[in-house]
Amino acid sequence: MAPSVILLFIWMIVPLAMTLWFSVRRYNLLDPSSTSFAGFDNYTFLLTDPTLLHALQNTIVLVVGVLAATIIFGVACAMALDAPFPGRGIARLLCIAPFFVMPTVSALIWKNLLMHPVNGLFSWMLKSVGLPAIDWFSDYPLISVGIIVAWQWIPFATLILLTSLQSLDREQVEAARMDGARGWTLFTNITLPHLYRSMTIVVMIETIFLLSVFAEILVTTSGGPGEATTTLPFLIYKTALLDYDVGGASAGGVVAIVLANIVAFFLVRTIAHNLER
């Protein structure tokens, strides 16, 4: 295993070392030949910038909102696709298909075909019933981005939860039905406890990826209006490539790494605890 471990270690440590190095340097892309040691000035400026707090709030709201939507709709879709009905195989394929659409493509589809305030499908539906059209990315920017990201990740949750649901002991379900359990009672006492471990795995995997959502924001809102959809990854991008401040962006990258590892630590502990139960 040594060659693979060494290769992965180099793959990880080189970008991390460069990020740490640039985070303590004054390095502006407009004048790359003029650099100097900045110490912790980049960190001080970043941590005292109110934009960072706003970006962290947007990141948390986006991640929590998408997680809630994917779990709720993922469970509903998994239960619907687990029931026998004609064309179930095609329905499963269509339900899982959005997960394989590239983020940039899905963002363009939602922005121009569905949520466009003039020519979008949603606007046409609202106008058809006499209601005013909604400018989604101006009036509800963060919610709009969350809808797009949730649409991409609901199929993943559905796939994991459907696989877990298929391993549910059918004899246990039939015994519960013979005892009079139906509907909500059967779901809360039999189905939901069986899905709990799978749900924690979905939360862990999705959280890791949702912390780095970027393409959907760049394509639809570019972090706006104002800072309404500026998340931590987009703030790092903006600092590096729009403000040309590589040192400040590297400091933001270090903060993002620390936060991601803290979240991953607690998630892994939670899943390990659930697997031992």
C-alpha positions in Angstrom: 0.0 0.0 0.0 3.0 2.3 0.4 3.1 3.7 -3.2 -0.6 4.5 -3.2 -0.4 6.1 0.3 2.7 8.2 -0.6 1.0 9.4 -3.9 -2.2 10.4 -2.0 -0.1 12.1 0.7 1.8 14.2 -1.9 -1.4 14.9 -3.7 -2.8 16.3 -0.5 0.2 17.9 1.2 1.5 20.0 -1.8 -1.7 22.1 -2.3 -2.1 22.4 1.5 1.5 23.6 1.9 1.2 26.1 -0.9 -2.1 27.4 0.6 -0.5 27.9 4.0 2.5 29.6 2.4 0.5 32.1 0.4 -1.8 32.8 3.4 1.1 34.5 5.2 2.3 36.4 2.1 1.2 39.6 0.5 0.6 38.4 -3.1 -1.5 40.4 -5.5 -2.1 39.1 -9.1 -1.9 42.6 -10.5 1.7 42.8 -9.3 2.9 39.2 -8.9 6.6 40.2 -8.8 6.1 42.2 -5.6 5.6 39.9 -2.6 6.4 40.2 1.0 5.8 38.4 4.3 2.5 39.4 5.9 2.4 37.2 8.9 -1.2 36.9 10.2 -2.4 40.2 8.5 -4.4 38.2 5.9 -6.1 36.2 8.7 -6.8 39.4 10.7 -8.3 41.2 7.8 -10.4 38.2 6.8 -11.7 37.4 10.3 -12.6 41.1 10.9 -14.3 41.4 7.6 -18.2 41.3 8.0 -18.4 39.6 4.6 -16.9 36.4 6.1 -19.6 36.2 8.7 -22.3 36.7 6.1 -20.7 34.1 3.9 -20.6 31.6 6.8 -24.2 32.2 7.5 -25.2 31.7 3.9 -23.1 28.5 3.8 -24.8 27.1 6.9 -28.3 28.0 5.7 -27.7 26.5 2.3 -26.2 23.3 3.6 -28.9 22.7 6.3 -31.7 23.6 4.0 -30.5 21.3 1.2 -29.9 18.5 3.7 -33.4 18.8 5.1 -34.9 18.8 1.6 -32.9 15.9 0.3 -33.7 13.7 3.4 -37.5 14.5 3.3 -37.9 14.1 -0.4 -35.4 11.3 -0.6 -37.4 9.2 1.9 -40.7 10.0 0.1 -39.2 9.1 -3.3 -37.6 5.9 -1.9 -40.8 4.7 -0.4 -42.8 5.5 -3.6 -40.2 3.7 -5.8 -40.1 0.7 -3.5 -43.8 0.0 -4.0 -44.7 -2.2 -7.0 -46.4 -0.4 -9.9 -46.2 -0.6 -13.8 -43.1 1.1 -15.2 -41.2 1.2 -11.9 -37.9 0.5 -13.5 -38.3 3.5 -15.8 -39.5 5.7 -12.9 -36.4 4.8 -10.9 -34.1 5.7 -13.8 -35.8 9.0 -14.3 -35.7 9.8 -10.6 -32.0 9.1 -10.3 -31.0 10.8 -13.6 -30.7 14.4 -12.3 -27.7 13.3 -10.1 -25.7 12.7 -13.3 -26.3 16.2 -14.8 -23.4 18.5 -14.5 -23.9 21.4 -12.0 -23.3 24.0 -14.6 -25.8 22.5 -17.0 -28.5 22.1 -14.3 -28.0 25.7 -13.1 -28.4 27.0 -16.7 -31.6 24.9 -17.2 -33.2 26.2 -14.0 -32.1 29.8 -14.6 -33.2 30.1 -18.2 -36.0 27.5 -18.7 -37.7 27.2 -15.3 -37.1 30.3 -13.1 -36.7 33.0 -15.7 -39.1 35.8 -14.7 -40.3 36.4 -18.3 -39.9 33.2 -20.3 -39.6 30.6 -17.5 -42.0 27.7 -17.0 -42.8 28.8 -13.4 -43.7 32.3 -14.6 -46.0 30.9 -17.3 -47.8 28.7 -14.8 -48.3 31.6 -12.4 -49.5 33.9 -15.2 -51.9 31.2 -16.3 -53.8 31.4 -13.0 -53.7 35.2 -12.8 -50.8 35.5 -10.4 -47.7 37.8 -10.9 -44.5 36.2 -12.0 -41.7 35.8 -9.5 -38.1 37.0 -10.1 -36.6 34.1 -8.2 -32.9 35.1 -8.3 -33.7 38.7 -7.2 -36.5 38.1 -4.7 -35.4 34.7 -3.3 -31.8 34.2 -4.4 -30.5 31.8 -1.7 -33.7 29.7 -1.8 -33.4 29.5 -5.6 -29.9 28.2 -5.4 -30.9 25.8 -2.7 -33.7 24.4 -4.9 -31.3 23.8 -7.7 -28.7 22.1 -5.4 -31.4 20.0 -3.7 -32.8 18.9 -7.1 -29.3 17.5 -7.9 -28.8 15.7 -4.6 -32.3 14.3 -4.0 -31.6 11.4 -6.4 -28.5 10.5 -4.5 -30.4 10.3 -1.2 -33.2 8.4 -3.0 -30.7 5.8 -4.3 -29.1 5.2 -0.9 -32.4 5.1 1.0 -34.1 2.9 -1.6 -31.2 0.4 -1.3 -31.6 0.4 2.5 -35.4 0.1 2.2 -35.1 -3.0 0.0 -33.2 -4.7 2.9 -36.1 -4.1 5.3 -37.5 -7.4 6.7 -40.8 -7.9 5.0 -41.9 -10.4 7.6 -41.5 -7.8 10.2 -43.6 -5.4 8.2 -46.3 -8.0 7.7 -46.3 -8.8 11.4 -46.8 -5.2 12.2 -49.7 -4.9 9.8 -51.3 -7.9 11.4 -51.1 -6.2 14.7 -52.9 -3.2 13.2 -50.0 -0.9 12.3 -50.9 1.2 9.3 -49.6 4.4 7.6 -47.8 6.8 9.9 -47.5 4.3 12.8 -45.9 1.7 10.5 -43.6 4.4 9.1 -42.4 5.9 12.4 -41.9 2.5 14.2 -40.6 0.2 11.5 -39.5 2.0 8.4 -37.9 5.2 9.8 -35.7 3.4 12.4 -34.5 1.1 9.7 -33.5 4.0 7.5 -31.7 5.9 10.3 -28.2 4.6 9.5 -28.6 5.3 5.8 -29.8 8.8 6.5 -26.7 9.6 8.6 -24.5 8.3 5.8 -26.4 10.5 3.3 -25.9 13.5 5.6 -22.2 13.0 6.0 -21.5 12.5 2.3 -23.7 15.4 1.2 -22.4 17.8 3.8 -18.8 17.3 2.6 -19.9 18.2 -1.0 -22.4 20.9 -0.1 -19.7 22.8 1.8 -18.0 23.4 -1.6 -21.0 24.4 -3.7 -19.8 26.9 -6.3 -20.8 26.3 -9.9 -24.6 26.8 -9.2 -23.9 30.2 -7.5 -21.5 31.4 -10.2 -23.9 30.6 -13.1 -27.1 31.9 -11.5 -26.4 34.8 -9.2 -22.6 35.4 -9.0 -22.9 35.7 -5.3 -25.6 38.4 -5.4 -27.7 40.4 -5.2 -25.2 42.1 -3.0 -23.9 39.3 -0.8 -27.2 37.3 -0.6 -25.7 34.1 -2.1 -22.0 34.6 -1.3 -20.9 31.5 0.5 -17.4 30.7 1.8 -16.2 29.0 -1.4 -17.5 31.8 -3.5 -15.9 34.4 -1.2 -12.6 32.7 -1.7 -13.0 32.7 -5.5 -14.0 36.4 -5.4 -11.1 37.3 -3.3 -8.6 35.5 -5.4 -9.8 36.0 -9.0 -11.9 39.1 -8.8 -10.0 41.1 -6.1 -6.7 39.5 -7.2 -5.7 39.0 -3.6 -4.1 35.5 -3.5 -2.9 36.0 0.1 -6.4 36.8 1.5 -8.0 34.0 -0.6 -5.4 31.5 0.8 -6.2 32.6 4.3 -9.9 32.0 3.5 -9.0 28.6 2.2 -7.3 27.7 5.4 -10.3 28.8 7.4 -12.5 26.6 5.1 -10.2 23.6 5.6 -10.4 24.0 9.4 -14.2 24.3 9.4 -14.6 21.4 7.0 -12.5 19.2 9.2 -14.4 20.2 12.3 -17.7 19.3 10.6 -16.2 16.0 9.3 -14.9 15.1 12.8 -18.3 15.4 14.4 -20.1 13.7 11.5 -17.7 10.7 11.6 -18.2 10.4 15.3 -21.9 10.5 14.9 -22.0 7.8 12.2 -19.6 5.6 14.1 -21.9 5.9 17.2 -24.9 5.0 15.1 -23.2 2.0 13.5 -22.4 0.6 16.9 -26.0 0.8 18.1 
